[in-house]
């Protein structure tokens, strides 16, 4: 449970797993739309290393060929980026994270098959 007494904001965050993606997606979208909840939410997900725990889920969802989970991860990453938090954006573009985030974002344009959009291959070509 995240409690920010200054703002009077409370939030219960689920464990970061494929099974909880629908709940996580909803929480992220709700926090994005709430001026009161944005700062405590982004601070908490940074402290709890949500990005580091979400990125491996992309590979798991791909291995399981779970298109629904890949679309949810895409929506989650897109919403997290829209928070426009400098510290978070800096973490997204690190070598350890960028390929996982881009892998999830490949599902943004394709509603049927994420494998058609292979942005990671473009990034890995040097």
C-alpha positions as CSV (number, residue, x, y, z in Angstrom):
1,X,0.0,0.0,0.0
2,X,1.4,3.4,-1.0
3,X,0.4,6.2,1.3
4,X,1.3,9.8,0.7
5,X,0.1,11.8,3.7
6,X,1.0,15.1,2.1
7,X,-1.5,14.5,-0.7
8,X,-3.8,12.2,1.2
9,X,-3.4,9.7,-1.6
10,X,-3.6,5.9,-1.1
11,X,-2.8,3.2,-3.6
12,X,-2.5,-0.5,-3.4
13,X,-0.1,-1.9,-5.9
14,X,-0.2,-5.6,-7.1
15,X,2.7,-7.8,-7.6
16,X,4.3,-7.4,-11.0
17,X,3.3,-10.6,-12.8
18,X,1.5,-11.5,-16.0
19,X,-1.5,-12.5,-14.0
20,X,-1.8,-8.9,-12.6
21,X,-1.3,-7.0,-15.9
22,X,-5.0,-6.1,-16.2
23,X,-4.9,-4.5,-12.8
24,X,-1.6,-2.9,-13.3
25,X,-2.7,-1.4,-16.6
26,X,-5.8,0.0,-15.0
27,X,-3.8,1.5,-12.1
28,X,-1.3,3.1,-14.4
29,X,-4.0,4.7,-16.6
30,X,-5.9,5.9,-13.5
31,X,-2.7,7.4,-12.0
32,X,-1.9,9.1,-15.3
33,X,-5.3,10.8,-15.2
34,X,-5.0,11.9,-11.6
35,X,-3.0,15.0,-10.8
36,X,-3.1,14.1,-7.1
37,X,-1.9,10.5,-7.8
38,X,0.8,11.1,-10.4
39,X,3.8,12.1,-8.3
40,X,3.3,9.5,-5.5
41,X,2.7,6.8,-8.1
42,X,5.7,7.5,-10.2
43,X,7.9,7.8,-7.1
44,X,6.7,4.5,-5.8
45,X,7.2,2.6,-9.1
46,X,10.7,4.0,-9.3
47,X,11.5,2.9,-5.8
48,X,10.0,-0.5,-6.4
49,X,11.9,-1.0,-9.7
50,X,8.7,-1.6,-11.6
51,X,10.4,-1.1,-14.9
52,X,13.0,-3.7,-14.1
53,X,10.3,-6.1,-13.2
54,X,8.0,-5.3,-16.2
55,X,10.7,-5.7,-18.9
56,X,11.3,-9.4,-18.3
57,X,7.5,-10.0,-18.7
58,X,7.8,-9.0,-22.4
59,X,10.0,-12.0,-23.1
60,X,7.8,-14.3,-21.1
61,X,4.7,-13.1,-22.9
62,X,6.4,-13.5,-26.3
63,X,7.5,-17.0,-25.4
64,X,3.9,-17.9,-24.4
65,X,2.7,-16.1,-27.5
66,X,0.3,-14.2,-25.3
67,X,-0.8,-11.3,-27.6
68,X,-3.2,-10.0,-24.9
69,X,-0.4,-9.7,-22.4
70,X,1.9,-8.0,-24.9
71,X,-0.8,-5.5,-25.7
72,X,-1.3,-4.8,-22.0
73,X,2.5,-4.4,-21.5
74,X,2.5,-2.0,-24.5
75,X,-0.3,0.1,-22.9
76,X,1.5,0.1,-19.5
77,X,4.8,1.2,-21.0
78,X,3.1,3.8,-23.1
79,X,1.3,5.2,-20.1
80,X,4.4,5.2,-17.9
81,X,6.3,7.1,-20.6
82,X,3.4,9.6,-20.8
83,X,4.1,10.5,-17.1
84,X,7.0,12.4,-18.6
85,X,9.2,11.8,-15.5
86,X,12.9,12.5,-16.3
87,X,14.3,9.9,-14.0
88,X,11.9,7.3,-15.4
89,X,12.7,8.2,-19.0
90,X,16.4,8.0,-18.3
91,X,15.9,4.5,-16.9
92,X,13.8,3.5,-20.0
93,X,16.6,4.4,-22.4
94,X,19.4,2.4,-20.6
95,X,20.9,-0.5,-22.4
96,X,19.3,-2.9,-19.9
97,X,15.8,-1.7,-20.5
98,X,15.4,-0.2,-23.9
99,X,15.0,-3.4,-25.9
100,X,12.3,-4.8,-23.5
101,X,10.4,-1.6,-23.7
102,X,10.7,-1.4,-27.5
103,X,9.7,-5.0,-27.7
104,X,6.4,-4.2,-25.9
105,X,5.9,-1.1,-28.0
106,X,6.0,-3.2,-31.1
107,X,2.4,-4.2,-30.3
108,X,1.3,-0.6,-30.4
109,X,0.7,-0.5,-34.1
110,X,-0.3,-4.1,-34.7
111,X,-3.6,-5.3,-33.3
112,X,-3.2,-8.8,-34.7
113,X,0.5,-9.8,-34.8
114,X,3.2,-8.0,-32.9
115,X,5.9,-9.9,-34.8
116,X,5.2,-7.7,-38.0
117,X,6.7,-4.7,-36.3
118,X,10.3,-5.5,-35.4
119,X,11.7,-2.2,-34.1
120,X,14.3,-4.1,-32.0
121,X,16.1,-5.3,-35.1
122,X,16.4,-1.7,-36.3
123,X,17.9,-0.7,-33.0
124,X,20.4,-3.6,-32.9
125,X,21.8,-2.9,-36.3
126,X,24.9,-0.7,-36.0
